[in-house]
Amino acid sequence: MIRVGLAAVGAVACAVPSAAGTPARYGESGPRPVVSSALGTVPATFVRGARRTIVAVGATEERAGEHFALVRYRGDGGLDRTFGTGGIVRTSIGGSSVANDAVVQRDGRMIVVGCAGAQTHDCGGDLALARYQPDGSLDPAFGEHGIVRTGFGPRTEGNANAVAL
């Protein structure tokens, strides 16, 4: 458990041995749905945000690897341009990182969990968490500049698939 103020946050993590010489790769099973081809964002889940907003949580697919991606929509379906840059937040957590789930705290801050790998397009080496302010900026009071990354050792893959308050 990670203590966040008075609330405890629990992340469900999975650590499994990897096959020797075979790096784990995110999304090798085929094409995935994209929230918007213009955004290049692949959603893993959607969460209800503050003020009747909806946040798509997942990863960007870029040449340099995947990164945590959040896209916030207003209640009418338009991008919430008060969040991040024009409604979009991308966070690099090492070589490649994928967000799998999120939870919004009562104060509007959001905790996002997933995995981070050392190599481009190689997610799964470490457990990754990030906490964002209501405006989409990283919360500097959480972990190291808003990010927590935990490795489980060689030949082991870490991945957080769910989070709850």
Phi and psi in radians as a Rosetta constraint file:
Dihedral C 1 N 2 CA 2 C 2 CIRCULARHARMONIC -1.951 0.35
Dihedral N 2 CA 2 C 2 N 3 CIRCULARHARMONIC 2.218 0.35
Dihedral C 2 N 3 CA 3 C 3 CIRCULARHARMONIC -1.466 0.35
Dihedral N 3 CA 3 C 3 N 4 CIRCULARHARMONIC 2.236 0.35
Dihedral C 3 N 4 CA 4 C 4 CIRCULARHARMONIC -2.237 0.35
Dihedral N 4 CA 4 C 4 N 5 CIRCULARHARMONIC 1.754 0.35
Dihedral C 4 N 5 CA 5 C 5 CIRCULARHARMONIC 1.066 0.35
Dihedral N 5 CA 5 C 5 N 6 CIRCULARHARMONIC -2.260 0.35
Dihedral C 5 N 6 CA 6 C 6 CIRCULARHARMONIC -1.564 0.35
Dihedral N 6 CA 6 C 6 N 7 CIRCULARHARMONIC -0.251 0.35
Dihedral C 6 N 7 CA 7 C 7 CIRCULARHARMONIC -1.657 0.35
Dihedral N 7 CA 7 C 7 N 8 CIRCULARHARMONIC 2.586 0.35
Dihedral C 7 N 8 CA 8 C 8 CIRCULARHARMONIC -1.782 0.35
Dihedral N 8 CA 8 C 8 N 9 CIRCULARHARMONIC 2.398 0.35
Dihedral C 8 N 9 CA 9 C 9 CIRCULARHARMONIC -1.910 0.35
Dihedral N 9 CA 9 C 9 N 10 CIRCULARHARMONIC 2.252 0.35
Dihedral C 9 N 10 CA 10 C 10 CIRCULARHARMONIC -1.954 0.35
Dihedral N 10 CA 10 C 10 N 11 CIRCULARHARMONIC 2.255 0.35
Dihedral C 10 N 11 CA 11 C 11 CIRCULARHARMONIC -2.008 0.35
Dihedral N 11 CA 11 C 11 N 12 CIRCULARHARMONIC 2.312 0.35
Dihedral C 11 N 12 CA 12 C 12 CIRCULARHARMONIC -1.508 0.35
Dihedral N 12 CA 12 C 12 N 13 CIRCULARHARMONIC 2.028 0.35
Dihedral C 12 N 13 CA 13 C 13 CIRCULARHARMONIC -2.007 0.35
Dihedral N 13 CA 13 C 13 N 14 CIRCULARHARMONIC 2.619 0.35
Dihedral C 13 N 14 CA 14 C 14 CIRCULARHARMONIC -2.207 0.35
Dihedral N 14 CA 14 C 14 N 15 CIRCULARHARMONIC 2.154 0.35
Dihedral C 14 N 15 CA 15 C 15 CIRCULARHARMONIC -2.133 0.35
Dihedral N 15 CA 15 C 15 N 16 CIRCULARHARMONIC 2.064 0.35
Dihedral C 15 N 16 CA 16 C 16 CIRCULARHARMONIC -2.306 0.35
Dihedral N 16 CA 16 C 16 N 17 CIRCULARHARMONIC 2.598 0.35
Dihedral C 16 N 17 CA 17 C 17 CIRCULARHARMONIC -1.141 0.35
Dihedral N 17 CA 17 C 17 N 18 CIRCULARHARMONIC 2.456 0.35
Dihedral C 17 N 18 CA 18 C 18 CIRCULARHARMONIC -1.664 0.35
Dihedral N 18 CA 18 C 18 N 19 CIRCULARHARMONIC 2.686 0.35
Dihedral C 18 N 19 CA 19 C 19 CIRCULARHARMONIC -1.182 0.35
Dihedral N 19 CA 19 C 19 N 20 CIRCULARHARMONIC 2.399 0.35
Dihedral C 19 N 20 CA 20 C 20 CIRCULARHARMONIC -1.014 0.35
Dihedral N 20 CA 20 C 20 N 21 CIRCULARHARMONIC 2.232 0.35
Dihedral C 20 N 21 CA 21 C 21 CIRCULARHARMONIC 1.323 0.35
Dihedral N 21 CA 21 C 21 N 22 CIRCULARHARMONIC 0.060 0.35
Dihedral C 21 N 22 CA 22 C 22 CIRCULARHARMONIC -2.086 0.35
Dihedral N 22 CA 22 C 22 N 23 CIRCULARHARMONIC 1.755 0.35
Dihedral C 22 N 23 CA 23 C 23 CIRCULARHARMONIC -1.222 0.35
Dihedral N 23 CA 23 C 23 N 24 CIRCULARHARMONIC 2.485 0.35
Dihedral C 23 N 24 CA 24 C 24 CIRCULARHARMONIC -1.269 0.35
Dihedral N 24 CA 24 C 24 N 25 CIRCULARHARMONIC 2.427 0.35
Dihedral C 24 N 25 CA 25 C 25 CIRCULARHARMONIC -2.271 0.35
Dihedral N 25 CA 25 C 25 N 26 CIRCULARHARMONIC 2.387 0.35
Dihedral C 25 N 26 CA 26 C 26 CIRCULARHARMONIC -1.402 0.35
Dihedral N 26 CA 26 C 26 N 27 CIRCULARHARMONIC 2.280 0.35
Dihedral C 26 N 27 CA 27 C 27 CIRCULARHARMONIC 1.387 0.35
Dihedral N 27 CA 27 C 27 N 28 CIRCULARHARMONIC 0.422 0.35
Dihedral C 27 N 28 CA 28 C 28 CIRCULARHARMONIC -1.314 0.35
Dihedral N 28 CA 28 C 28 N 29 CIRCULARHARMONIC -0.173 0.35
Dihedral C 28 N 29 CA 29 C 29 CIRCULARHARMONIC -1.380 0.35
Dihedral N 29 CA 29 C 29 N 30 CIRCULARHARMONIC -0.023 0.35
Dihedral C 29 N 30 CA 30 C 30 CIRCULARHARMONIC 2.297 0.35
Dihedral N 30 CA 30 C 30 N 31 CIRCULARHARMONIC -3.058 0.35
Dihedral C 30 N 31 CA 31 C 31 CIRCULARHARMONIC -1.158 0.35
Dihedral N 31 CA 31 C 31 N 32 CIRCULARHARMONIC 2.589 0.35
Dihedral C 31 N 32 CA 32 C 32 CIRCULARHARMONIC -2.090 0.35
Dihedral N 32 CA 32 C 32 N 33 CIRCULARHARMONIC 2.745 0.35
Dihedral C 32 N 33 CA 33 C 33 CIRCULARHARMONIC -1.159 0.35
Dihedral N 33 CA 33 C 33 N 34 CIRCULARHARMONIC 2.582 0.35
Dihedral C 33 N 34 CA 34 C 34 CIRCULARHARMONIC -2.079 0.35
Dihedral N 34 CA 34 C 34 N 35 CIRCULARHARMONIC 2.308 0.35
Dihedral C 34 N 35 CA 35 C 35 CIRCULARHARMONIC -1.041 0.35
Dihedral N 35 CA 35 C 35 N 36 CIRCULARHARMONIC -0.821 0.35
Dihedral C 35 N 36 CA 36 C 36 CIRCULARHARMONIC -2.647 0.35
Dihedral N 36 CA 36 C 36 N 37 CIRCULARHARMONIC 2.204 0.35
Dihedral C 36 N 37 CA 37 C 37 CIRCULARHARMONIC -1.099 0.35
Dihedral N 37 CA 37 C 37 N 38 CIRCULARHARMONIC -0.483 0.35
Dihedral C 37 N 38 CA 38 C 38 CIRCULARHARMONIC -1.200 0.35
Dihedral N 38 CA 38 C 38 N 39 CIRCULARHARMONIC -0.528 0.35
Dihedral C 38 N 39 CA 39 C 39 CIRCULARHARMONIC -1.533 0.35
Dihedral N 39 CA 39 C 39 N 40 CIRCULARHARMONIC -0.428 0.35
Dihedral C 39 N 40 CA 40 C 40 CIRCULARHARMONIC 1.135 0.35
Dihedral N 40 CA 40 C 40 N 41 CIRCULARHARMONIC 0.590 0.35
Dihedral C 40 N 41 CA 41 C 41 CIRCULARHARMONIC -1.943 0.35
Dihedral N 41 CA 41 C 41 N 42 CIRCULARHARMONIC 2.231 0.35
Dihedral C 41 N 42 CA 42 C 42 CIRCULARHARMONIC -1.823 0.35
Dihedral N 42 CA 42 C 42 N 43 CIRCULARHARMONIC 2.067 0.35
Dihedral C 42 N 43 CA 43 C 43 CIRCULARHARMONIC -1.432 0.35
Dihedral N 43 CA 43 C 43 N 44 CIRCULARHARMONIC 2.498 0.35
Dihedral C 43 N 44 CA 44 C 44 CIRCULARHARMONIC -1.770 0.35
Dihedral N 44 CA 44 C 44 N 45 CIRCULARHARMONIC -0.567 0.35
Dihedral C 44 N 45 CA 45 C 45 CIRCULARHARMONIC -2.797 0.35
Dihedral N 45 CA 45 C 45 N 46 CIRCULARHARMONIC 2.975 0.35
Dihedral C 45 N 46 CA 46 C 46 CIRCULARHARMONIC -2.217 0.35
Dihedral N 46 CA 46 C 46 N 47 CIRCULARHARMONIC 2.433 0.35
Dihedral C 46 N 47 CA 47 C 47 CIRCULARHARMONIC -2.259 0.35
Dihedral N 47 CA 47 C 47 N 48 CIRCULARHARMONIC 2.652 0.35
Dihedral C 47 N 48 CA 48 C 48 CIRCULARHARMONIC -1.407 0.35
Dihedral N 48 CA 48 C 48 N 49 CIRCULARHARMONIC 2.180 0.35
Dihedral C 48 N 49 CA 49 C 49 CIRCULARHARMONIC -1.695 0.35
Dihedral N 49 CA 49 C 49 N 50 CIRCULARHARMONIC -2.938 0.35
Dihedral C 49 N 50 CA 50 C 50 CIRCULARHARMONIC -1.259 0.35
Dihedral N 50 CA 50 C 50 N 51 CIRCULARHARMONIC 2.730 0.35
Dihedral C 50 N 51 CA 51 C 51 CIRCULARHARMONIC 0.922 0.35
Dihedral N 51 CA 51 C 51 N 52 CIRCULARHARMONIC 0.795 0.35
Dihedral C 51 N 52 CA 52 C 52 CIRCULARHARMONIC 1.077 0.35
Dihedral N 52 CA 52 C 52 N 53 CIRCULARHARMONIC 0.535 0.35
Dihedral C 52 N 53 CA 53 C 53 CIRCULARHARMONIC -1.674 0.35
Dihedral N 53 CA 53 C 53 N 54 CIRCULARHARMONIC 2.854 0.35
Dihedral C 53 N 54 CA 54 C 54 CIRCULARHARMONIC -2.190 0.35
Dihedral N 54 CA 54 C 54 N 55 CIRCULARHARMONIC 2.318 0.35
Dihedral C 54 N 55 CA 55 C 55 CIRCULARHARMONIC -2.008 0.35
Dihedral N 55 CA 55 C 55 N 56 CIRCULARHARMONIC 2.141 0.35
Dihedral C 55 N 56 CA 56 C 56 CIRCULARHARMONIC -1.503 0.35
Dihedral N 56 CA 56 C 56 N 57 CIRCULARHARMONIC 2.247 0.35
Dihedral C 56 N 57 CA 57 C 57 CIRCULARHARMONIC -2.099 0.35
Dihedral N 57 CA 57 C 57 N 58 CIRCULARHARMONIC 2.289 0.35
Dihedral C 57 N 58 CA 58 C 58 CIRCULARHARMONIC -3.119 0.35
Dihedral N 58 CA 58 C 58 N 59 CIRCULARHARMONIC -2.240 0.35
Dihedral C 58 N 59 CA 59 C 59 CIRCULARHARMONIC -2.515 0.35
Dihedral N 59 CA 59 C 59 N 60 CIRCULARHARMONIC 2.651 0.35
Dihedral C 59 N 60 CA 60 C 60 CIRCULARHARMONIC -1.527 0.35
Dihedral N 60 CA 60 C 60 N 61 CIRCULARHARMONIC 2.677 0.35
Dihedral C 60 N 61 CA 61 C 61 CIRCULARHARMONIC -2.007 0.35
Dihedral N 61 CA 61 C 61 N 62 CIRCULARHARMONIC 1.777 0.35
Dihedral C 61 N 62 CA 62 C 62 CIRCULARHARMONIC -2.159 0.35
Dihedral N 62 CA 62 C 62 N 63 CIRCULARHARMONIC 2.848 0.35
Dihedral C 62 N 63 CA 63 C 63 CIRCULARHARMONIC -1.018 0.35
Dihedral N 63 CA 63 C 63 N 64 CIRCULARHARMONIC -0.619 0.35
Dihedral C 63 N 64 CA 64 C 64 CIRCULARHARMONIC -1.450 0.35
Dihedral N 64 CA 64 C 64 N 65 CIRCULARHARMONIC 0.090 0.35
Dihedral C 64 N 65 CA 65 C 65 CIRCULARHARMONIC 2.004 0.35
Dihedral N 65 CA 65 C 65 N 66 CIRCULARHARMONIC 3.081 0.35
Dihedral C 65 N 66 CA 66 C 66 CIRCULARHARMONIC -1.498 0.35
Dihedral N 66 CA 66 C 66 N 67 CIRCULARHARMONIC 2.707 0.35
Dihedral C 66 N 67 CA 67 C 67 CIRCULARHARMONIC -2.419 0.35
Dihedral N 67 CA 67 C 67 N 68 CIRCULARHARMONIC 2.687 0.35
Dihedral C 67 N 68 CA 68 C 68 CIRCULARHARMONIC -0.928 0.35
Dihedral N 68 CA 68 C 68 N 69 CIRCULARHARMONIC 2.396 0.35
Dihedral C 68 N 69 CA 69 C 69 CIRCULARHARMONIC -2.389 0.35
Dihedral N 69 CA 69 C 69 N 70 CIRCULARHARMONIC 2.344 0.35
Dihedral C 69 N 70 CA 70 C 70 CIRCULARHARMONIC -2.226 0.35
Dihedral N 70 CA 70 C 70 N 71 CIRCULARHARMONIC 2.336 0.35
Dihedral C 70 N 71 CA 71 C 71 CIRCULARHARMONIC -2.258 0.35
Dihedral N 71 CA 71 C 71 N 72 CIRCULARHARMONIC 2.109 0.35
Dihedral C 71 N 72 CA 72 C 72 CIRCULARHARMONIC -1.871 0.35
Dihedral N 72 CA 72 C 72 N 73 CIRCULARHARMONIC 2.315 0.35
Dihedral C 72 N 73 CA 73 C 73 CIRCULARHARMONIC -1.967 0.35
Dihedral N 73 CA 73 C 73 N 74 CIRCULARHARMONIC 2.528 0.35
Dihedral C 73 N 74 CA 74 C 74 CIRCULARHARMONIC -1.284 0.35
Dihedral N 74 CA 74 C 74 N 75 CIRCULARHARMONIC 2.985 0.35
Dihedral C 74 N 75 CA 75 C 75 CIRCULARHARMONIC -1.053 0.35
Dihedral N 75 CA 75 C 75 N 76 CIRCULARHARMONIC -0.449 0.35
Dihedral C 75 N 76 CA 76 C 76 CIRCULARHARMONIC -1.546 0.35
Dihedral N 76 CA 76 C 76 N 77 CIRCULARHARMONIC 0.041 0.35
Dihedral C 76 N 77 CA 77 C 77 CIRCULARHARMONIC 1.662 0.35
Dihedral N 77 CA 77 C 77 N 78 CIRCULARHARMONIC -0.168 0.35
Dihedral C 77 N 78 CA 78 C 78 CIRCULARHARMONIC -1.400 0.35
Dihedral N 78 CA 78 C 78 N 79 CIRCULARHARMONIC 2.777 0.35
Dihedral C 78 N 79 CA 79 C 79 CIRCULARHARMONIC -1.103 0.35
Dihedral N 79 CA 79 C 79 N 80 CIRCULARHARMONIC 2.408 0.35
Dihedral C 79 N 80 CA 80 C 80 CIRCULARHARMONIC -1.493 0.35
Dihedral N 80 CA 80 C 80 N 81 CIRCULARHARMONIC 1.668 0.35
Dihedral C 80 N 81 CA 81 C 81 CIRCULARHARMONIC -1.249 0.35
Dihedral N 81 CA 81 C 81 N 82 CIRCULARHARMONIC -0.081 0.35
Dihedral C 81 N 82 CA 82 C 82 CIRCULARHARMONIC -1.458 0.35
Dihedral N 82 CA 82 C 82 N 83 CIRCULARHARMONIC -0.080 0.35
Dihedral C 82 N 83 CA 83 C 83 CIRCULARHARMONIC -1.848 0.35
Dihedral N 83 CA 83 C 83 N 84 CIRCULARHARMONIC 2.192 0.35
Dihedral C 83 N 84 CA 84 C 84 CIRCULARHARMONIC 1.010 0.35
Dihedral N 84 CA 84 C 84 N 85 CIRCULARHARMONIC -2.366 0.35
Dihedral C 84 N 85 CA 85 C 85 CIRCULARHARMONIC -1.870 0.35
Dihedral N 85 CA 85 C 85 N 86 CIRCULARHARMONIC 1.738 0.35
Dihedral C 85 N 86 CA 86 C 86 CIRCULARHARMONIC 1.160 0.35
Dihedral N 86 CA 86 C 86 N 87 CIRCULARHARMONIC 0.451 0.35
Dihedral C 86 N 87 CA 87 C 87 CIRCULARHARMONIC 1.745 0.35
Dihedral N 87 CA 87 C 87 N 88 CIRCULARHARMONIC -0.011 0.35
Dihedral C 87 N 88 CA 88 C 88 CIRCULARHARMONIC -2.186 0.35
Dihedral N 88 CA 88 C 88 N 89 CIRCULARHARMONIC 2.411 0.35
Dihedral C 88 N 89 CA 89 C 89 CIRCULARHARMONIC -2.223 0.35
Dihedral N 89 CA 89 C 89 N 90 CIRCULARHARMONIC 2.250 0.35
Dihedral C 89 N 90 CA 90 C 90 CIRCULARHARMONIC -2.109 0.35
Dihedral N 90 CA 90 C 90 N 91 CIRCULARHARMONIC 2.291 0.35
Dihedral C 90 N 91 CA 91 C 91 CIRCULARHARMONIC -2.240 0.35
Dihedral N 91 CA 91 C 91 N 92 CIRCULARHARMONIC 2.107 0.35
Dihedral C 91 N 92 CA 92 C 92 CIRCULARHARMONIC -1.528 0.35
Dihedral N 92 CA 92 C 92 N 93 CIRCULARHARMONIC 2.226 0.35
Dihedral C 92 N 93 CA 93 C 93 CIRCULARHARMONIC -2.172 0.35
Dihedral N 93 CA 93 C 93 N 94 CIRCULARHARMONIC 1.220 0.35
Dihedral C 93 N 94 CA 94 C 94 CIRCULARHARMONIC 1.577 0.35
Dihedral N 94 CA 94 C 94 N 95 CIRCULARHARMONIC -2.740 0.35
Dihedral C 94 N 95 CA 95 C 95 CIRCULARHARMONIC -0.998 0.35
Dihedral N 95 CA 95 C 95 N 96 CIRCULARHARMONIC -0.818 0.35
Dihedral C 95 N 96 CA 96 C 96 CIRCULARHARMONIC -2.713 0.35
Dihedral N 96 CA 96 C 96 N 97 CIRCULARHARMONIC 2.438 0.35
Dihedral C 96 N 97 CA 97 C 97 CIRCULARHARMONIC -2.569 0.35
Dihedral N 97 CA 97 C 97 N 98 CIRCULARHARMONIC 2.521 0.35
Dihedral C 97 N 98 CA 98 C 98 CIRCULARHARMONIC -2.313 0.35
Dihedral N 98 CA 98 C 98 N 99 CIRCULARHARMONIC 2.255 0.35
Dihedral C 98 N 99 CA 99 C 99 CIRCULARHARMONIC -1.568 0.35
Dihedral N 99 CA 99 C 99 N 100 CIRCULARHARMONIC 2.311 0.35
Dihedral C 99 N 100 CA 100 C 100 CIRCULARHARMONIC -1.912 0.35
Dihedral N 100 CA 100 C 100 N 101 CIRCULARHARMONIC -0.490 0.35
Dihedral C 100 N 101 CA 101 C 101 CIRCULARHARMONIC -2.741 0.35
Dihedral N 101 CA 101 C 101 N 102 CIRCULARHARMONIC 2.880 0.35
Dihedral C 101 N 102 CA 102 C 102 CIRCULARHARMONIC -2.662 0.35
Dihedral N 102 CA 102 C 102 N 103 CIRCULARHARMONIC 2.798 0.35
Dihedral C 102 N 103 CA 103 C 103 CIRCULARHARMONIC -2.501 0.35
Dihedral N 103 CA 103 C 103 N 104 CIRCULARHARMONIC 2.465 0.35
Dihedral C 103 N 104 CA 104 C 104 CIRCULARHARMONIC -1.774 0.35
Dihedral N 104 CA 104 C 104 N 105 CIRCULARHARMONIC 2.217 0.35
Dihedral C 104 N 105 CA 105 C 105 CIRCULARHARMONIC -1.373 0.35
Dihedral N 105 CA 105 C 105 N 106 CIRCULARHARMONIC 2.879 0.35
Dihedral C 105 N 106 CA 106 C 106 CIRCULARHARMONIC -1.022 0.35
Dihedral N 106 CA 106 C 106 N 107 CIRCULARHARMONIC -0.547 0.35
Dihedral C 106 N 107 CA 107 C 107 CIRCULARHARMONIC -1.444 0.35
Dihedral N 107 CA 107 C 107 N 108 CIRCULARHARMONIC 0.073 0.35
Dihedral C 107 N 108 CA 108 C 108 CIRCULARHARMONIC 1.613 0.35
Dihedral N 108 CA 108 C 108 N 109 CIRCULARHARMONIC -0.179 0.35
Dihedral C 108 N 109 CA 109 C 109 CIRCULARHARMONIC -1.283 0.35
Dihedral N 109 CA 109 C 109 N 110 CIRCULARHARMONIC 2.616 0.35
Dihedral C 109 N 110 CA 110 C 110 CIRCULARHARMONIC -2.122 0.35
Dihedral N 110 CA 110 C 110 N 111 CIRCULARHARMONIC 2.316 0.35
Dihedral C 110 N 111 CA 111 C 111 CIRCULARHARMONIC -1.816 0.35
Dihedral N 111 CA 111 C 111 N 112 CIRCULARHARMONIC 2.210 0.35
Dihedral C 111 N 112 CA 112 C 112 CIRCULARHARMONIC -2.060 0.35
Dihedral N 112 CA 112 C 112 N 113 CIRCULARHARMONIC 2.361 0.35
Dihedral C 112 N 113 CA 113 C 113 CIRCULARHARMONIC -2.182 0.35
Dihedral N 113 CA 113 C 113 N 114 CIRCULARHARMONIC 2.686 0.35
Dihedral C 113 N 114 CA 114 C 114 CIRCULARHARMONIC 3.119 0.35
Dihedral N 114 CA 114 C 114 N 115 CIRCULARHARMONIC -2.432 0.35
Dihedral C 114 N 115 CA 115 C 115 CIRCULARHARMONIC -2.349 0.35
Dihedral N 115 CA 115 C 115 N 116 CIRCULARHARMONIC 2.815 0.35
Dihedral C 115 N 116 CA 116 C 116 CIRCULARHARMONIC -2.520 0.35
Dihedral N 116 CA 116 C 116 N 117 CIRCULARHARMONIC 2.378 0.35
Dihedral C 116 N 117 CA 117 C 117 CIRCULARHARMONIC -2.084 0.35
Dihedral N 117 CA 117 C 117 N 118 CIRCULARHARMONIC 2.837 0.35
Dihedral C 117 N 118 CA 118 C 118 CIRCULARHARMONIC -1.366 0.35
Dihedral N 118 CA 118 C 118 N 119 CIRCULARHARMONIC -0.520 0.35
Dihedral C 118 N 119 CA 119 C 119 CIRCULARHARMONIC -1.808 0.35
Dihedral N 119 CA 119 C 119 N 120 CIRCULARHARMONIC 2.780 0.35
Dihedral C 119 N 120 CA 120 C 120 CIRCULARHARMONIC -1.072 0.35
Dihedral N 120 CA 120 C 120 N 121 CIRCULARHARMONIC 2.356 0.35
Dihedral C 120 N 121 CA 121 C 121 CIRCULARHARMONIC 1.009 0.35
Dihedral N 121 CA 121 C 121 N 122 CIRCULARHARMONIC 0.592 0.35
Dihedral C 121 N 122 CA 122 C 122 CIRCULARHARMONIC -2.346 0.35
Dihedral N 122 CA 122 C 122 N 123 CIRCULARHARMONIC 1.403 0.35
Dihedral C 122 N 123 CA 123 C 123 CIRCULARHARMONIC -1.695 0.35
Dihedral N 123 CA 123 C 123 N 124 CIRCULARHARMONIC 2.462 0.35
Dihedral C 123 N 124 CA 124 C 124 CIRCULARHARMONIC 2.291 0.35
Dihedral N 124 CA 124 C 124 N 125 CIRCULARHARMONIC -0.101 0.35
Dihedral C 124 N 125 CA 125 C 125 CIRCULARHARMONIC -1.242 0.35
Dihedral N 125 CA 125 C 125 N 126 CIRCULARHARMONIC -0.674 0.35
Dihedral C 125 N 126 CA 126 C 126 CIRCULARHARMONIC -2.260 0.35
Dihedral N 126 CA 126 C 126 N 127 CIRCULARHARMONIC 2.691 0.35
Dihedral C 126 N 127 CA 127 C 127 CIRCULARHARMONIC -1.358 0.35
Dihedral N 127 CA 127 C 127 N 128 CIRCULARHARMONIC 2.371 0.35
Dihedral C 127 N 128 CA 128 C 128 CIRCULARHARMONIC -2.274 0.35
Dihedral N 128 CA 128 C 128 N 129 CIRCULARHARMONIC 2.362 0.35
Dihedral C 128 N 129 CA 129 C 129 CIRCULARHARMONIC -2.310 0.35
Dihedral N 129 CA 129 C 129 N 130 CIRCULARHARMONIC 2.551 0.35
Dihedral C 129 N 130 CA 130 C 130 CIRCULARHARMONIC -2.476 0.35
Dihedral N 130 CA 130 C 130 N 131 CIRCULARHARMONIC 2.522 0.35
Dihedral C 130 N 131 CA 131 C 131 CIRCULARHARMONIC -2.095 0.35
Dihedral N 131 CA 131 C 131 N 132 CIRCULARHARMONIC 2.323 0.35
Dihedral C 131 N 132 CA 132 C 132 CIRCULARHARMONIC -1.988 0.35
Dihedral N 132 CA 132 C 132 N 133 CIRCULARHARMONIC 2.541 0.35
Dihedral C 132 N 133 CA 133 C 133 CIRCULARHARMONIC -1.279 0.35
Dihedral N 133 CA 133 C 133 N 134 CIRCULARHARMONIC 2.874 0.35
Dihedral C 133 N 134 CA 134 C 134 CIRCULARHARMONIC -0.994 0.35
Dihedral N 134 CA 134 C 134 N 135 CIRCULARHARMONIC -0.409 0.35
Dihedral C 134 N 135 CA 135 C 135 CIRCULARHARMONIC -1.538 0.35
Dihedral N 135 CA 135 C 135 N 136 CIRCULARHARMONIC -0.005 0.35
Dihedral C 135 N 136 CA 136 C 136 CIRCULARHARMONIC 1.693 0.35
Dihedral N 136 CA 136 C 136 N 137 CIRCULARHARMONIC -0.096 0.35
Dihedral C 136 N 137 CA 137 C 137 CIRCULARHARMONIC -1.393 0.35
Dihedral N 137 CA 137 C 137 N 138 CIRCULARHARMONIC 2.665 0.35
Dihedral C 137 N 138 CA 138 C 138 CIRCULARHARMONIC -1.145 0.35
Dihedral N 138 CA 138 C 138 N 139 CIRCULARHARMONIC 2.507 0.35
Dihedral C 138 N 139 CA 139 C 139 CIRCULARHARMONIC -1.513 0.35
Dihedral N 139 CA 139 C 139 N 140 CIRCULARHARMONIC 1.883 0.35
Dihedral C 139 N 140 CA 140 C 140 CIRCULARHARMONIC -1.148 0.35
Dihedral N 140 CA 140 C 140 N 141 CIRCULARHARMONIC -0.257 0.35
Dihedral C 140 N 141 CA 141 C 141 CIRCULARHARMONIC -1.421 0.35
Dihedral N 141 CA 141 C 141 N 142 CIRCULARHARMONIC -0.094 0.35
Dihedral C 141 N 142 CA 142 C 142 CIRCULARHARMONIC -1.876 0.35
Dihedral N 142 CA 142 C 142 N 143 CIRCULARHARMONIC 2.160 0.35
Dihedral C 142 N 143 CA 143 C 143 CIRCULARHARMONIC 0.982 0.35
Dihedral N 143 CA 143 C 143 N 144 CIRCULARHARMONIC -2.343 0.35
Dihedral C 143 N 144 CA 144 C 144 CIRCULARHARMONIC -1.891 0.35
Dihedral N 144 CA 144 C 144 N 145 CIRCULARHARMONIC 1.745 0.35
Dihedral C 144 N 145 CA 145 C 145 CIRCULARHARMONIC 1.046 0.35
Dihedral N 145 CA 145 C 145 N 146 CIRCULARHARMONIC 0.584 0.35
Dihedral C 145 N 146 CA 146 C 146 CIRCULARHARMONIC 1.700 0.35
Dihedral N 146 CA 146 C 146 N 147 CIRCULARHARMONIC -0.020 0.35
Dihedral C 146 N 147 CA 147 C 147 CIRCULARHARMONIC -2.218 0.35
Dihedral N 147 CA 147 C 147 N 148 CIRCULARHARMONIC 2.428 0.35
Dihedral C 147 N 148 CA 148 C 148 CIRCULARHARMONIC -2.154 0.35
Dihedral N 148 CA 148 C 148 N 149 CIRCULARHARMONIC 2.252 0.35
Dihedral C 148 N 149 CA 149 C 149 CIRCULARHARMONIC -2.305 0.35
Dihedral N 149 CA 149 C 149 N 150 CIRCULARHARMONIC 2.196 0.35
Dihedral C 149 N 150 CA 150 C 150 CIRCULARHARMONIC -2.234 0.35
Dihedral N 150 CA 150 C 150 N 151 CIRCULARHARMONIC 2.170 0.35
Dihedral C 150 N 151 CA 151 C 151 CIRCULARHARMONIC -1.622 0.35
Dihedral N 151 CA 151 C 151 N 152 CIRCULARHARMONIC 2.666 0.35
Dihedral C 151 N 152 CA 152 C 152 CIRCULARHARMONIC -1.927 0.35
Dihedral N 152 CA 152 C 152 N 153 CIRCULARHARMONIC 0.101 0.35
Dihedral C 152 N 153 CA 153 C 153 CIRCULARHARMONIC 1.899 0.35
Dihedral N 153 CA 153 C 153 N 154 CIRCULARHARMONIC 2.975 0.35
Dihedral C 153 N 154 CA 154 C 154 CIRCULARHARMONIC -1.121 0.35
Dihedral N 154 CA 154 C 154 N 155 CIRCULARHARMONIC 2.581 0.35
Dihedral C 154 N 155 CA 155 C 155 CIRCULARHARMONIC 1.028 0.35
Dihedral N 155 CA 155 C 155 N 156 CIRCULARHARMONIC 0.465 0.35
Dihedral C 155 N 156 CA 156 C 156 CIRCULARHARMONIC -2.298 0.35
Dihedral N 156 CA 156 C 156 N 157 CIRCULARHARMONIC 2.426 0.35
Dihedral C 156 N 157 CA 157 C 157 CIRCULARHARMONIC -1.951 0.35
Dihedral N 157 CA 157 C 157 N 158 CIRCULARHARMONIC 2.329 0.35
Dihedral C 157 N 158 CA 158 C 158 CIRCULARHARMONIC -1.952 0.35
Dihedral N 158 CA 158 C 158 N 159 CIRCULARHARMONIC 2.463 0.35
Dihedral C 158 N 159 CA 159 C 159 CIRCULARHARMONIC -2.752 0.35
Dihedral N 159 CA 159 C 159 N 160 CIRCULARHARMONIC 2.248 0.35
Dihedral C 159 N 160 CA 160 C 160 CIRCULARHARMONIC -1.693 0.35
Dihedral N 160 CA 160 C 160 N 161 CIRCULARHARMONIC 2.145 0.35
Dihedral C 160 N 161 CA 161 C 161 CIRCULARHARMONIC -1.835 0.35
Dihedral N 161 CA 161 C 161 N 162 CIRCULARHARMONIC -0.249 0.35
Dihedral C 161 N 162 CA 162 C 162 CIRCULARHARMONIC -2.651 0.35
Dihedral N 162 CA 162 C 162 N 163 CIRCULARHARMONIC 2.704 0.35
Dihedral C 162 N 163 CA 163 C 163 CIRCULARHARMONIC -2.520 0.35
Dihedral N 163 CA 163 C 163 N 164 CIRCULARHARMONIC 2.569 0.35
Dihedral C 163 N 164 CA 164 C 164 CIRCULARHARMONIC -2.549 0.35
Dihedral N 164 CA 164 C 164 N 165 CIRCULARHARMONIC 2.662 0.35
